[in-house]
Amino acid sequence: MNESELRALLAQVKQGTIPQDLAFDQILGALRDAPYENLDFARVDHHRAVRLGMPEVVFGQGKTPSQIAIIADRIVQRGHTLLVTRATPEAWDAVQKVIPNATFHESARAIVLRQGDAPRTTGNVLVVSAGTSDLPVAEEAVVSADAMGNCVERLYDVGVAGLHRLLDSRNRLDAARVIIVVAGMEGALPSVVGGLVSVPVIAVPTSVGYGASFGGLAALLGMLNSCASGLAVVNIDNGFGAAALATRILASRP
């Protein structure tokens, strides 16, 4: 039983359309279910949505297409929203055979099937990218945030090499409730955005850049040393992590 099902059941009890004893039995049965399902190669956490407000997410990298398909099938059968990150076309082929109504977002490398356990949050998440080369990470953030129940907008290719492009969209920055800023190279854009807005800003360094960017380390260190107060920084190329943090921020705000 997920959160939306539990709320619906309690609403039925309140309205008198279902006996209290029957509802009690259903809730008790859900509590008796194992919190995770042991597949030998993986233990699928079916109670994560109840604890954290978002269901189990599958990190596809390092898993075989068959393993991903089996895990995805178990998640969907329990009524949870499916999100597979770092998914390959081969993984998508395997998942599509068991979940034909899922969607593959190739640019984000993500497989998604949204179901009833991720209610929409209030307010919007604006995903900002410094350059076009940062789009795979930015799209992972967009697709992940949408799957988690957020309203998401994009603002791409507005890096500091042409700052007027960002300033021309100042009204969109001001309208956002949370902003995710994705940047490689020296990673300067989150500091600029953080100095313009009053809402939470989440910085995502990417591995984009020439040799001295050290696979995103230069951007990461630049963001960690930002002079913009209150900037949150996630790991290199971690668009999913930024989306998860944005979701928690919005879920905690009225």
C-alpha positions as CSV (number, residue, x, y, z in Angstrom):
1,M,0.0,0.0,0.0
2,N,1.4,3.4,-1.0
3,E,0.7,6.8,0.5
4,S,-2.0,7.8,-2.0
5,E,-3.8,4.5,-1.5
6,L,-3.7,4.9,2.3
7,R,-5.1,8.4,2.1
8,A,-7.9,7.2,-0.2
9,L,-8.7,4.4,2.2
10,L,-8.9,6.7,5.2
11,A,-11.1,9.1,3.2
12,Q,-13.5,6.3,2.5
13,V,-13.6,5.5,6.2
14,K,-14.3,9.1,7.0
15,Q,-17.1,9.3,4.4
16,G,-18.6,6.0,5.6
17,T,-18.3,4.2,2.3
18,I,-16.1,1.4,3.8
19,P,-16.4,-0.2,7.3
20,Q,-13.7,0.7,9.8
21,D,-12.9,-3.0,10.5
22,L,-12.3,-3.7,6.8
23,A,-10.0,-0.7,6.5
24,F,-8.2,-1.9,9.6
25,D,-7.6,-5.3,8.0
26,Q,-6.3,-3.8,4.8
27,I,-3.8,-1.5,6.7
28,L,-2.8,-4.4,8.9
29,G,-2.1,-6.6,5.9
30,A,0.0,-3.8,4.3
31,L,2.0,-3.5,7.6
32,R,2.6,-7.3,7.6
33,D,4.1,-7.2,4.1
34,A,7.8,-7.4,4.0
35,P,9.3,-3.9,3.6
36,Y,11.5,-5.2,0.9
37,E,11.5,-8.0,-1.7
38,N,14.6,-10.3,-1.9
39,L,15.5,-11.1,-5.5
40,D,18.8,-12.6,-4.5
41,F,20.7,-10.1,-6.7
42,A,18.7,-7.1,-5.3
43,R,16.4,-6.3,-2.4
44,V,13.7,-4.0,-3.7
45,D,12.5,-1.5,-1.0
46,H,8.7,-1.3,-1.4
47,H,8.2,0.9,1.7
48,R,10.5,3.7,0.6
49,A,7.6,5.8,-0.7
50,V,6.0,5.6,2.8
51,R,9.2,6.6,4.6
52,L,10.6,9.2,2.2
53,G,7.7,10.4,0.0
54,M,9.3,8.9,-3.1
55,P,9.6,5.3,-4.2
56,E,12.6,3.1,-4.9
57,V,14.7,4.4,-7.8
58,V,16.8,2.0,-9.9
59,F,20.4,3.1,-10.7
60,G,20.9,1.3,-13.9
61,Q,24.7,1.6,-14.3
62,G,26.4,-1.7,-13.6
63,K,23.2,-3.7,-13.7
64,T,22.4,-6.1,-16.6
65,P,19.3,-5.4,-18.7
66,S,17.7,-8.5,-17.3
67,Q,18.3,-7.4,-13.7
68,I,16.9,-3.9,-14.4
69,A,13.8,-5.4,-16.1
70,I,13.1,-7.7,-13.2
71,I,13.4,-5.0,-10.6
72,A,11.3,-2.6,-12.7
73,D,8.6,-5.1,-13.0
74,R,8.4,-5.7,-9.3
75,I,8.2,-1.9,-8.6
76,V,5.4,-1.4,-11.1
77,Q,3.5,-4.4,-9.9
78,R,3.4,-2.8,-6.4
79,G,1.9,0.3,-7.9
80,H,4.9,2.5,-7.5
81,T,6.3,5.0,-9.9
82,L,9.2,3.6,-11.9
83,L,12.4,5.6,-12.4
84,V,15.5,4.0,-13.8
85,T,18.5,6.3,-14.1
86,R,21.6,5.8,-16.3
87,A,19.7,3.4,-18.5
88,T,21.1,2.1,-21.8
89,P,19.1,1.3,-24.9
90,E,19.7,-2.4,-24.1
91,A,18.1,-1.9,-20.7
92,W,15.2,-0.1,-22.3
93,D,14.6,-3.0,-24.7
94,A,14.4,-5.4,-21.8
95,V,12.1,-3.2,-19.7
96,Q,9.8,-2.5,-22.6
97,K,9.1,-6.2,-23.0
98,V,7.6,-6.4,-19.4
99,I,6.4,-2.8,-19.1
100,P,5.2,-1.7,-22.5
101,N,3.7,1.5,-21.3
102,A,6.9,2.9,-19.8
103,T,8.8,5.7,-21.5
104,F,12.5,5.9,-22.4
105,H,14.0,9.4,-22.2
106,E,17.1,8.9,-24.3
107,S,18.8,12.3,-23.6
108,A,18.3,11.8,-19.9
109,R,19.2,8.1,-20.0
110,A,16.1,7.4,-17.9
111,I,13.1,5.0,-18.0
112,V,9.9,6.3,-16.4
113,L,6.4,5.1,-15.7
114,R,4.5,7.5,-13.4
115,Q,1.9,5.9,-11.2
116,G,-0.1,7.0,-8.2
117,D,2.4,7.3,-5.4
118,A,4.1,10.6,-6.3
119,P,1.5,13.5,-5.7
120,R,2.3,16.8,-7.4
121,T,4.2,19.3,-5.2
122,T,3.3,23.0,-5.2
123,G,5.5,25.4,-7.1
124,N,7.9,24.7,-9.9
125,V,11.5,23.6,-10.3
126,L,13.5,25.5,-12.9
127,V,16.4,23.5,-14.4
128,V,19.1,25.8,-15.8
129,S,22.0,24.6,-17.8
130,A,25.2,26.6,-18.6
131,G,25.8,25.0,-22.0
132,T,24.3,22.5,-24.5
133,S,27.0,20.0,-23.5
134,D,25.5,19.9,-20.0
135,L,22.1,18.8,-21.3
136,P,22.3,15.0,-20.5
137,V,22.8,15.9,-16.8
138,A,20.2,18.6,-17.0
139,E,17.7,16.3,-18.6
140,E,18.3,13.7,-15.9
141,A,17.3,16.3,-13.4
142,V,14.2,17.3,-15.4
143,V,12.9,13.8,-15.9
144,S,13.7,12.8,-12.3
145,A,12.0,15.8,-10.9
146,D,9.0,15.3,-13.0
147,A,8.7,11.6,-12.0
148,M,8.9,12.7,-8.4
149,G,5.8,14.8,-8.8
150,N,7.2,18.3,-9.5
151,C,6.2,20.8,-12.2
152,V,9.5,21.4,-14.1
153,E,10.7,24.0,-16.5
154,R,13.9,24.3,-18.6
155,L,16.2,27.2,-19.2
156,Y,19.2,26.0,-21.3
157,D,22.4,27.4,-22.6
158,V,22.6,30.6,-20.5
159,G,26.2,30.2,-19.2
160,V,28.5,33.0,-18.1
161,A,30.2,33.2,-21.4
162,G,27.2,35.3,-22.5
163,L,25.6,36.5,-19.3
164,H,23.0,38.6,-21.1
165,R,21.3,35.3,-22.1
166,L,20.6,34.6,-18.4
167,L,19.6,38.2,-17.5
168,D,17.1,38.2,-20.3
169,S,15.3,35.4,-18.4
170,R,15.3,37.1,-15.0
171,N,11.5,36.8,-14.7
172,R,11.7,33.0,-15.0
173,L,14.3,32.9,-12.3
174,D,12.2,35.0,-10.0
175,A,9.1,32.8,-10.6
176,A,10.8,29.5,-9.6
177,R,10.4,27.9,-6.2
178,V,13.6,25.9,-6.5
179,I,16.4,26.3,-9.1
180,I,18.7,23.5,-10.2
181,V,21.8,24.9,-12.0
182,V,23.9,22.5,-14.1
183,A,27.3,23.6,-15.3
184,G,30.7,22.2,-16.3
185,M,34.0,23.9,-17.1
186,E,34.7,26.3,-14.2
187,G,31.2,25.9,-12.8
188,A,30.5,29.6,-12.3
189,L,26.9,29.8,-13.2
190,P,25.4,28.6,-9.9
191,S,27.2,31.4,-8.0
192,V,25.7,34.0,-10.4
193,V,22.2,32.6,-10.1
194,G,22.6,32.3,-6.3
195,G,23.3,36.0,-6.2
196,L,20.2,36.9,-8.0
197,V,17.4,34.9,-6.3
198,S,16.0,34.3,-2.8
199,V,14.9,30.7,-3.4
200,P,17.0,27.5,-2.9
201,V,19.6,26.9,-5.6
202,I,21.0,23.5,-6.1
203,A,24.3,23.3,-8.1
204,V,25.2,20.3,-10.2
205,P,28.8,20.1,-11.5
206,T,29.2,18.2,-14.8
207,S,32.2,16.4,-16.2
208,V,32.2,18.6,-19.3
209,G,35.4,20.5,-20.0
210,Y,39.0,20.3,-21.2
211,G,41.7,18.5,-19.4
212,A,42.2,20.9,-16.4
213,S,38.5,20.5,-15.5
214,F,39.6,17.1,-14.2
215,G,36.3,15.4,-15.1
216,G,34.2,17.9,-13.3
217,L,36.4,18.3,-10.2
218,A,37.1,21.9,-11.1
219,A,33.4,22.7,-11.3
220,L,32.7,20.8,-8.1
221,L,35.4,22.7,-6.1
222,G,34.2,26.0,-7.6
223,M,30.7,25.4,-6.5
224,L,31.7,24.3,-3.1
225,N,33.7,27.5,-2.7
226,S,31.0,29.7,-4.0
227,C,30.5,33.1,-2.5
228,A,26.8,32.9,-3.0
229,S,25.3,32.1,0.4
230,G,23.3,28.9,1.0
231,L,24.2,27.2,-2.3
232,A,23.6,23.4,-2.1
233,V,26.0,21.2,-4.2
234,V,25.5,17.6,-5.3
235,N,28.0,15.2,-6.8
236,I,29.4,15.4,-10.3
237,D,26.8,14.6,-13.0
238,N,24.2,13.9,-10.4
239,G,21.1,15.3,-11.9
240,F,19.0,12.8,-10.1
241,G,20.4,13.8,-6.7
242,A,19.5,17.5,-7.4
243,A,16.0,16.5,-8.3
244,A,15.6,14.5,-5.1
245,L,16.8,17.4,-3.0
246,A,14.5,19.8,-4.9
247,T,11.5,17.5,-4.2
248,R,12.3,17.4,-0.5
249,I,12.5,21.2,-0.3
250,L,9.2,21.6,-2.1
251,A,7.5,18.9,-0.1
252,S,8.5,20.6,3.2
253,R,7.1,24.0,2.1
254,P,3.4,25.0,2.3
